[in-house]
Amino acid sequence: FGESIRPAVPEMTKDEIHELFGLFDADGDGRSSREEFLTCLRKNPLLIVLFSPQLGQAHTSGNGETTSDDIV
């Protein structure tokens, strides 16, 4: 789980990752089923960016500035 999130939030601590995982482990069994995972993303759609690093990375124009064309 942590390795999936690290590209999007590299400074996240192990404790923070564990706490975030708790959102995805609805039944508290230490595992997140596909259904638990999808339900959590439906309830917290902003978390989707954590698992889609290419969406979270700003693309820049040749001069290093982000342009309106770069916003997805």
FIPAFI-865619 format. One record per residue: residue in one letter; x negated, y negated, z of N, C-alpha, C, O, CB in turn. Coordinates in steps of 0.1 Angstrom, whole numbers, padded with zeros to 4 digits, always signed. Atoms other than C-alpha are relative to their C-alpha. Glycine has a CB too. Layout:
BEGIN
aXYZXYZXYZXYZXYZ ...
REM end
This chain:
BEGIN
f-0008+0012+0000+0000+0000+0000-0009-0012+0000-0007-0022-0008+0009+0000+0012 g+0009+0011-0001-0027-0024+0010-0008-0003-0013-0010-0014-0017-0010+0002+0011 e+0008+0002+0012-0047-0018-0022+0009-0005-0011+0004-0012-0020-0005+0014-0005 s-0009+0006+0010-0016-0027-0043+0002-0015+0003+0004-0023-0007+0014+0007+0001 i-0002+0014-0003-0013-0061-0025-0013-0008-0001-0012-0020-0003+0006-0001+0014 r+0013+0007+0000-0050-0070-0023-0002-0009-0012-0007-0020-0010-0011+0009+0002 p+0002+0009+0011-0052-0084-0058+0008-0013+0000+0003-0024-0004+0003+0007-0013 a-0008+0012-0001-0024-0108-0051-0003-0009+0012-0002-0021+0011+0015+0004+0000 v+0003+0008-0013-0033-0118-0015-0013+0007+0006-0012+0014+0016+0012+0001+0010 p+0012-0006-0005-0070-0108-0010-0003-0003+0015-0010+0005+0021-0011-0004-0008 e+0003+0004-0014-0072-0126+0024+0009+0006+0010+0007+0003+0022-0001-0015+0001 m-0009-0006-0010-0044-0106+0040-0007+0010+0009-0014+0019+0004+0012+0007-0008 t+0006-0009-0009-0055-0088+0071+0007+0014+0001+0018+0015-0004+0000-0006+0014 k-0006-0013-0001-0048-0051+0079+0013-0001+0008+0023+0006+0005-0010+0010+0006 d-0012+0002-0009-0023-0062+0106+0011-0006-0008+0023-0002-0007-0003-0008+0012 e-0010+0006+0009-0005-0084+0081+0006+0010-0010+0018+0010-0013-0005-0013-0007 i-0004-0010+0009-0004-0056+0056+0009+0010+0006+0020+0014+0001-0012+0007-0007 h-0008-0010-0008+0010-0032+0082+0014-0006+0003+0024+0001+0002-0007+0004+0013 e-0013+0006-0003+0037-0057+0092+0008-0001-0013+0020+0001-0013-0003-0014+0006 l-0007+0000+0013+0046-0062+0055+0005+0013-0004+0017+0015-0008-0009-0006-0011 f-0005-0013+0003+0048-0025+0050+0012+0004+0008+0021+0011+0003-0011+0010+0003 g-0012-0002-0009+0073-0024+0079+0013-0004-0007+0024+0002-0005-0001-0007+0013 l-0012+0004+0008+0097-0043+0056+0005+0011-0010+0017+0012-0012-0003-0013-0007 f-0003-0010+0010+0095-0015+0031+0003+0013+0006+0009+0022-0001-0012+0001-0010 d-0003-0013-0007+0098+0013+0056+0012-0002+0009+0012-0003+0021-0012+0004+0009 a-0013+0003-0007+0135+0008+0065+0003+0010+0011+0008+0006+0022+0011+0000-0010 d-0004-0010-0011+0139+0040+0085-0011+0003+0010-0010+0011+0019+0003+0013-0007 g+0010+0000-0010+0106+0036+0103-0008+0014+0001-0014+0017+0012+0005-0002+0014 d+0006-0013-0001+0092+0070+0094-0015+0000-0005-0021+0010-0006+0007+0010-0009 g+0014+0002+0004+0058+0056+0083-0002+0002-0015-0014+0002-0020-0008+0010+0007 r+0001-0001+0015+0066+0061+0046+0011-0008-0006+0021-0011+0000+0002+0015-0004 s-0010+0007+0007+0084+0041+0021+0005+0007-0013-0003+0009-0022-0005-0015-0004 s-0005-0008+0012+0106+0060-0004+0002-0010-0011+0002-0023-0009+0013+0007+0004 r-0003+0009+0011+0113+0046-0038+0012-0008+0002+0012-0020-0001+0002+0009-0013 e-0013+0008-0003+0148+0036-0027-0002-0011+0010+0002-0022+0009+0011+0010+0005 e+0003+0010-0010+0135+0018+0004-0008-0011-0006-0005-0023-0004-0008+0006+0012 f+0009+0010+0006+0109+0000-0017+0009-0009-0009+0008-0021-0008-0011+0007-0009 l-0009+0008+0009+0135-0011-0043+0010-0008+0007+0013-0020+0004+0007+0009-0010 t-0009+0007-0008+0160-0021-0017-0006-0012+0006+0000-0023+0007+0006+0009+0011 c+0008+0011-0006+0134-0043+0000-0002-0011-0010-0001-0023-0007-0013+0005+0006 l+0003+0010+0011+0125-0060-0033+0013-0007-0004+0013-0019-0007-0006+0007-0012 r-0013+0006+0003+0162-0066-0040+0004-0011+0011+0009-0021+0008+0011+0010-0001 k-0003+0010-0012+0166-0083-0005-0010-0011+0000-0007-0022+0005+0000+0008+0013 n+0011+0009+0000+0133-0101-0009-0007-0002-0013-0019+0002-0015-0011+0004+0011 p+0006+0000+0014+0127-0108-0046-0013-0008-0001-0020-0005-0011+0010-0006-0009 l+0013+0007+0001+0098-0132-0039-0012+0010+0002-0023+0006-0002+0000-0011+0010 l+0011-0010-0003+0078-0101-0028-0004+0007-0013-0015+0013-0014+0004+0010+0010 i+0004-0006+0012+0078-0089-0064-0013-0004-0005-0021+0004-0011+0011-0002-0011 v+0012+0005+0005+0049-0111-0072-0012+0007+0006-0023+0008+0000-0001-0015+0003 l+0011-0008-0006+0027-0090-0048-0003+0012-0008-0015+0016-0007+0004+0003+0014 f+0002-0013+0007+0031-0060-0070-0001-0002-0015-0003+0007-0023+0011+0010+0002 s+0002+0004+0014+0028-0079-0103-0010-0011+0000-0007-0022-0003+0013-0004-0007 p+0010+0010-0001-0005-0097-0099-0001-0009-0013-0004-0021-0011-0013+0006+0002 q+0001+0009+0012-0004-0110-0135+0011-0011+0001+0009-0021-0006+0002+0009-0013 l-0010+0010-0001+0027-0129-0126-0004-0011+0010+0000-0022+0010+0014+0006+0005 g+0005+0009-0010+0010-0145-0096-0012-0008-0003-0015-0017+0004-0002+0008+0013 q+0012+0007+0004-0021-0156-0114+0004-0012-0009+0011-0009-0019-0010+0009-0007 a-0003+0012+0009-0019-0191-0129-0009+0001-0012-0021+0004-0011-0003-0013+0007 h+0008+0001+0012-0031-0192-0165-0003-0014-0003+0005-0023-0001+0008+0007-0012 t+0004+0014+0002-0050-0223-0174-0003-0002-0015-0007+0007-0022-0012-0003+0008 s+0004+0004+0013-0056-0242-0206-0015+0000-0001-0021+0001+0009+0007-0013-0004 g+0014+0000+0002-0090-0245-0220-0008-0010+0009-0019-0009+0012-0004-0004-0014 n+0006+0010-0009-0097-0276-0198+0001+0003+0015-0003-0005+0023+0005-0013-0003 g-0001-0004-0014-0090-0257-0166+0013-0004+0007+0015-0002+0019-0011-0005+0008 e-0013+0004-0006-0055-0272-0160+0011+0009-0004+0011+0015-0015+0003-0015-0005 t-0012-0008+0003-0023-0253-0158+0010-0009-0007+0012-0020-0004+0007+0005+0014 t-0009+0007+0008+0002-0263-0184+0014+0006+0001+0015+0017+0006-0005+0000-0015 s-0014-0005+0000+0040-0260-0187+0001+0013-0008+0010+0021-0005+0010-0010-0004 d-0001-0013+0008+0034-0233-0214-0005+0012+0007-0002+0023+0004-0008-0002-0012 d+0006-0011-0008+0015-0212-0188+0010+0005+0010+0007+0016+0016-0012-0005+0006 i-0010-0004-0011+0045-0210-0164+0009+0010-0006+0016+0008-0016+0007-0012+0006 v-0009-0011+0005+0064-0177-0168+0014-0002+0006+0022+0006+0003-0006+0014+0004 
REM end
